[in-house]
Structures are given as C-alpha cells and as structure tokens.
Amino acid sequence: MQKKITIIGGGSSTFVPQLMRLFIGSEVLKGSTIVLMDIDAHRLEVMDRLCRILVEKEGADLKIESTMNQRQSLVDADFVIAAISVGGMDAWEKDIEIPAKYGIYMAIADSIGPGGIMRALRHIPVLARVAEDVSEVAPEAWVFNYSNPVTSLVTAMRRHRPGVKSVGLCTCSSIPRNRHYLAEWAGVEPEEVVIPAPMGGLNHCAFMLDVRLKDGRSAFPLMLQSVKQPVVRWGLETYGVLPYCWSHVTEFFPALSQLVQPYQGKLQGLEMKYGIHVHDMEHERARGKHWEALVDGWASGKGEEVSLNVLPSAEAIEVVEIMETLLTNSNALHGVNVPNRAAIENLPSDAVVEVTSLVGGYGVQPVHVGPLPGPIAAMLRNHITTQQLTAEAGLTGDYRTALQAFIQDPQTQARLAIDDIEKLMKELFEAHRAHLTQFA
C-alpha cells in the first residue's frame, strides 16, 4: 500500500536505522514514501544518505525524502513517528548531573524525577506543534510517539489536540509478546508460552499481570524458581506481578534507585544497585559518530559491504507491525500507551497508561485487564498526578504548576526539603533556558 510515513526526528541514529530495516522488510508498505524531518541539517543528511543507500542496495520499493520543514513533512501523512531529543546529549547530561548535586541519583533520568520533568518541558512545545500541524494538514494520520517521557508527552498532545490520534510506543512494551524471553525466565520451551501476556501500568513502569503456559498453568511459580534478576524477583514475590522493564522501574521507586559507587562530582557511568550503570553521554555520542562513519564508508565505497545485517535487529520496535495491522484489519494485541478508559480498574480513567490494546481496523482500543495490586496502583497514581501536572505546565508555561510537579515527584519527595526542590528546579530552568520558551 502506498502510504506516506513521516519521521519527526528523522536524524535519529537510534531509531532511523532500525526503522529502515523494518520498512524494507514490509510487504504491506511497499510503494510508500518515507519522509525524514529534523532540525539538525547534518544528522538529517547522514540518515538521508543511509536510507537511500539501503533502499538502492536492497532494491526496495520505497521512496526517501527529507526536509527541515515540519509542516511540509506532515502534509497528507498517513502515519507519523516522533522520536525527538530537544537539546540532545548536552541537555540529557544536565538532566543527570544537576539533580545529582542535590543527592538525586538516577540511572536514566528520561521518564520521571527532575530530569524526566525537564525533558518533558523541553519536548511538549515541539510535539504540541506537531499535533497542531497534523490536525490541519493530515487529520486522519496516526501519531506514534517514541520520545521520552512517553506518558507526559502523550498526555500533553491529547490535551492540546484531542482530535489527533496520538498514542505512545516503547521498545519495552514488546517484552510481553516475546515468547523466547518469557520462556527463558520460566525455564520452559518457547512454544509452551501463551502470548501476549496481559500487561498494565505506566510507560517504563508497567507489569505483566500473569504469564500462562499452554496447559493453563501460571508461569510465575516457575519464574520464581529460575529468575535471578533481583528487581523481577521482588515484583513477583512482593506483589505477584512481573516488572518487565525492570531497569526503568527502579527509578519509579526511590528505594530501588540507590547508588553503589561514591558520587564525587560526576554521576555518569557510576554503578547503581542491581548491576545498573548511569547512562554516559560519551557512549551515546559515540553511537551517532558510528553511524556517520558507516554511511561515509558506504557512500565512498571504502567501508564494509552495504548490508541490512549491519543494522540493529529492531525486534523490539513494533510500530511498523502496528501500521500493518491497522491497514489490514488483522486485529492483534500490542502494548500501547493510550487513555485508560477503565482498562486498569484502579487507575484514573483519563490517565495515559501502558496497557494491552487491540489494534485493527477500528483503531487502537485498550483491553480491560482488571486492577493492579493496590500498593502498585497507589504509587502509580502519584506518578500520574506528577505527569499530568508536567503536561499542563509544558503546555501553559505556568511556573507554579511546574513547581507543583517537582514537589509531587516521588524522587524529589524522598530526597529533598521543599526549599531545595525549588532551588533545584530554578537551576535546571536556568540551564535549559534556551529550550523553555513557553516560560519566558
């Protein structure tokens, strides 16, 4: 089917190579146009060259376009994928390091906590404009947001333009559909596992409510016998649910987010509990340089042979499969971030949740999975309040609402006095001033 697919953040060295592998392999999307849109001319050129080289090498029936004009890129789009990072690695570095000065140590800092709030406040104005443009030049398009923090951003987009079909996706939410992964945890053969497992929670803090074997038994008792990962065991033993994106889950519980190595002025790279290391921006920057060098080699004919095998496997990226399912009405269950609508009984109906959803000709419909364990739901409700305050602050530029989000956040509550919370927020606002124009 000839469709127009626009990637906002088309210079992304994380997603674009993986997406191209999937587009090239899709029979349903043959004849489609892939439009790369980015504000970074150099990164956009690198990914444009990569995509064109791959399409030519594979003889794929795809057309590649690129532009720095967002509105133009969206005209008559059928699908939009958003994968942005406002401020790039420099901004992410500040999200990690400035809170560390105040004793808030977070390994990733892209979902919650002071870093997650700041990331949302930088991204919300951009994605709000995407939603505006889509509503005007591609009103029937689906918008799939991969940008973090997914929950706050989808909440903001749906508040700003409720008529736009915007949902959130995440690589973690593919795990409940990964038969081999679940079989390894249970110590059984993959064909014994019933997938997808029912799931519910918030992006980066969601849980499988059960995993069944074909004979009807729950696999959780078997997992408790074989799983060594302590955070997964903690979820199973304490609450009877499986935290599938466990490294991110640690950030949502301050008691699980603990530094092992001493902090001596730089947090990046240090070890935290459970074998987690704090994200290091030098490593992240190196990935972009890798793709640039690869493309330069392919373009000059001096590098390694052009091949899809060089690209990441992309098995955790489900967006292309979801597009195919929407187009063919084949009806499949995926983990998607959508308004709850009572799918998870003990979370607010208007909250954006990560939950098992039916994808098909009628769109994306959350499936009723029942309640989460009471203590888990109580903790998530606190995060939902923080995320909704963050979305409102990002859209309105209201300082007091932003401060309320910082105060509500469990990480700042656990570590800081009230005065220090505002002091930290002011320092972060000053550091990110160029990207917070809504607060001017």
Order of alpha helices (4+ residues) and beta strands (2+ residues): beta-alpha-beta-alpha-beta-alpha-beta-alpha-alpha-beta-alpha-beta-alpha-beta-beta-beta-beta-alpha-alpha-beta-alpha-alpha-alpha-beta-beta-beta-alpha-alpha-alpha-alpha
